[in-house]
Amino acid sequence: MIGADQVADAGRVRVLIADDEALIRAGVRAVLDTDPRIAVVAEVADGHGAIEQTRRHRPQVLLLDLQLPDLDGISAAVEIARQVPETKIVVLTTFGADDNIRRALTAGVVGFVLKASDPRELIMAVHAAADGAAYLSPRVAERVIARFRSTAGDGRAAADRVGRLTRREREVLALLSDGSSNAEIGRRLHLVEGTVKAHVSAILIKLEVANRVQAALLGYEAGLTRR
């Protein structure tokens, strides 16, 4: 059922902010309010609130802090991905306590944005997530990849896995790793969006990863992206 608030915000990307710090929430809202294509539908300060308000408002994008009281962000993300899978989850992180990054990648998260990033990155991440793309701000990508490399060796392992892909699949992965949506990939490669989706599905299977973010990380590590 479509609520009155959803009708009022038609045509704009509907965003829910979940962070336990009021100042952070206010800052994030102020940044998003500068873009007339985005509508902040609610703010919450805890994990249970994030689940409840996501069910109520059905936002396209949830901006989620992992360090939430009463229910941590990862547990909230798992439940939201189960109950409202159409909502795309982007993590807001300080990297002050980021040991749960790997768990977040398997909990339905499609992007990571550093809280200290340029405000334009936050807006880019919201639109990328709404368009079905994975988004990793450059500094976040570097840190996440460094963590993967610390346990997985150098980029040769990633290159070997990427070597399983066809030429066209590598082209799709390169654009996916740059944060492109399926529609953008289709325009760049002159493919219909359904064909792009099929390539992305094949890429996830061949690389043995759970989502676009994990595939993008492998693309970064294998040197497919110019970022």
C-alpha positions in Angstrom: 0.0 0.0 0.0 1.3 3.5 -0.9 1.1 6.0 1.9 0.3 9.7 1.5 3.9 10.7 2.3 5.1 8.4 -0.5 2.8 10.1 -3.0 4.0 13.5 -1.9 7.6 12.6 -2.4 6.9 10.9 -5.8 9.8 11.5 -8.2 12.4 12.1 -5.4 14.7 9.6 -3.8 13.2 8.8 -0.4 15.9 8.5 2.4 15.8 7.4 6.0 18.7 8.4 8.3 19.7 6.1 11.2 22.4 7.4 13.5 22.5 7.8 17.3 24.1 11.2 17.2 21.7 14.0 16.7 24.4 16.3 15.3 25.3 13.8 12.6 21.6 13.3 11.7 21.2 17.0 11.4 24.3 17.4 9.3 23.3 14.5 6.9 19.8 16.0 6.5 21.2 19.4 5.8 23.4 18.0 3.0 20.6 16.0 1.5 18.2 18.9 1.7 20.4 20.8 -0.8 19.4 18.3 -3.5 15.8 18.8 -4.7 15.8 15.2 -6.0 16.1 13.8 -2.5 13.5 13.7 0.3 14.4 12.7 3.8 11.3 10.9 5.1 12.5 10.2 8.7 15.4 10.1 11.2 15.9 7.5 13.9 18.5 7.0 16.7 18.5 3.2 17.2 18.4 -0.1 15.4 14.8 -1.1 16.3 13.7 2.4 15.1 15.5 1.9 11.8 13.6 -1.4 11.2 10.2 0.1 12.3 10.5 3.3 10.2 11.9 1.4 7.2 8.8 -0.8 7.3 6.6 2.3 7.7 8.1 4.6 5.1 9.6 2.1 2.6 12.5 4.5 1.7 14.5 3.8 -1.4 17.8 4.4 0.6 18.6 3.9 4.3 21.7 5.7 5.5 22.8 3.5 8.4 25.4 3.9 11.2 26.7 0.5 12.4 27.2 1.6 16.0 23.6 2.0 17.1 22.1 1.4 20.6 19.7 -1.4 21.5 20.3 -3.2 18.2 23.5 -2.8 16.2 23.5 -1.6 12.6 24.4 -4.9 11.1 21.6 -6.8 12.9 19.2 -4.1 11.8 20.5 -4.3 8.2 20.0 -8.1 8.1 16.4 -7.7 9.3 15.6 -4.8 6.9 17.1 -6.8 4.0 14.7 -9.6 4.9 11.6 -7.5 5.5 12.0 -4.6 3.1 14.5 -5.9 0.4 13.7 -3.0 -1.9 15.4 -0.5 0.5 19.1 -0.1 -0.4 21.4 0.3 2.6 24.4 2.6 2.6 26.6 2.5 5.7 27.9 5.8 7.2 31.2 5.0 9.0 34.0 6.8 10.8 36.3 3.7 10.6 36.7 4.2 14.3 35.2 0.7 14.8 35.0 -1.0 11.5 35.8 -4.6 12.4 32.3 -5.5 11.2 32.8 -4.4 7.5 32.9 -8.0 6.3 29.7 -8.8 8.1 28.1 -5.7 6.7 29.0 -6.8 3.1 26.9 -9.9 3.6 24.0 -8.1 5.4 22.5 -6.4 2.3 24.7 -3.3 2.4 25.3 -1.7 -1.1 27.6 1.2 -0.1 30.0 2.8 2.3 30.5 6.5 2.9 33.0 8.0 5.3 31.3 10.5 7.6 34.2 13.0 7.0 33.7 12.8 3.2 32.9 15.7 0.9 29.1 16.3 1.1 28.9 15.7 -2.6 29.9 12.1 -2.0 26.9 11.5 0.2 24.6 12.8 -2.4 26.3 10.7 -5.1 26.0 7.6 -2.9 22.3 8.1 -2.3 21.6 8.4 -6.1 23.9 5.5 -6.9 22.1 3.2 -4.4 18.7 4.3 -5.6 19.8 3.5 -9.1 20.8 0.0 -8.1 24.6 0.6 -8.1 27.2 -0.2 -5.4 28.9 2.9 -4.0 32.3 3.0 -2.3 33.8 6.4 -1.7 37.5 6.3 -2.7 38.9 6.6 0.8 36.5 3.9 2.1 37.4 1.6 -0.8 41.1 2.0 -0.1 40.5 1.0 3.6 38.2 -1.9 2.8 40.5 -3.3 0.1 43.5 -3.0 2.5 41.6 -5.1 5.0 40.8 -7.7 2.3 44.4 -7.8 1.2 45.6 -8.3 4.7 44.0 -11.7 4.7 43.9 -12.5 1.0 47.4 -11.6 -0.2 48.1 -9.3 -3.1 46.0 -8.5 -6.1 46.9 -11.6 -8.0 44.2 -13.6 -6.3 41.6 -11.1 -7.3 43.0 -11.0 -10.8 42.8 -14.8 -11.0 39.1 -14.7 -10.0 38.3 -11.9 -12.4 40.0 -14.0 -15.1 37.1 -16.4 -14.9 34.9 -13.7 -16.6 34.3 -13.2 -20.3 35.6 -10.0 -21.9 32.1 -8.4 -21.8 31.7 -9.4 -18.1 35.0 -7.8 -17.2 33.8 -4.6 -19.0 30.6 -4.7 -16.9 32.6 -5.3 -13.7 34.9 -2.4 -14.4 32.0 0.0 -14.7 30.2 -1.6 -11.7 33.4 -1.0 -9.7 33.4 2.7 -10.7 29.9 3.0 -9.2 27.8 2.8 -12.3 24.2 1.7 -12.2 22.8 -0.9 -14.6 21.3 1.8 -16.7 24.6 3.7 -16.9 26.5 0.5 -17.8 23.9 -0.2 -20.5 24.4 3.2 -22.0 28.2 3.0 -21.9 28.3 -0.5 -23.5 25.2 -0.1 -25.7 23.3 -2.9 -24.0 19.7 -3.1 -22.8 19.3 -3.1 -19.1 18.0 -6.6 -19.0 21.3 -7.8 -20.6 23.3 -5.9 -18.0 21.4 -7.5 -15.2 22.1 -10.9 -16.7 25.8 -10.1 -16.9 25.9 -8.9 -13.3 24.2 -12.1 -12.1 26.7 -14.1 -14.0 29.6 -12.1 -12.5 28.3 -12.6 -8.9 28.1 -16.4 -9.5 31.5 -16.7 -11.2 33.3 -14.5 -8.6 31.5 -16.4 -5.8 30.4 -13.1 -4.1 27.1 -12.2 -2.5 26.5 -8.7 -3.8 27.6 -5.8 -6.0 29.8 -4.3 -3.3 31.9 -7.5 -3.0 32.2 -7.7 -6.8 33.2 -4.0 -6.9 35.9 -4.7 -4.2 37.4 -7.5 -6.4 37.3 -5.1 -9.4 39.2 -2.5 -7.4 41.7 -5.1 -6.2 42.2 -6.6 -9.7 42.9 -3.1 -11.1 39.9 -2.9 -13.3 38.9 0.6 -12.1 40.7 3.9 -12.7 39.7 5.4 -9.4 
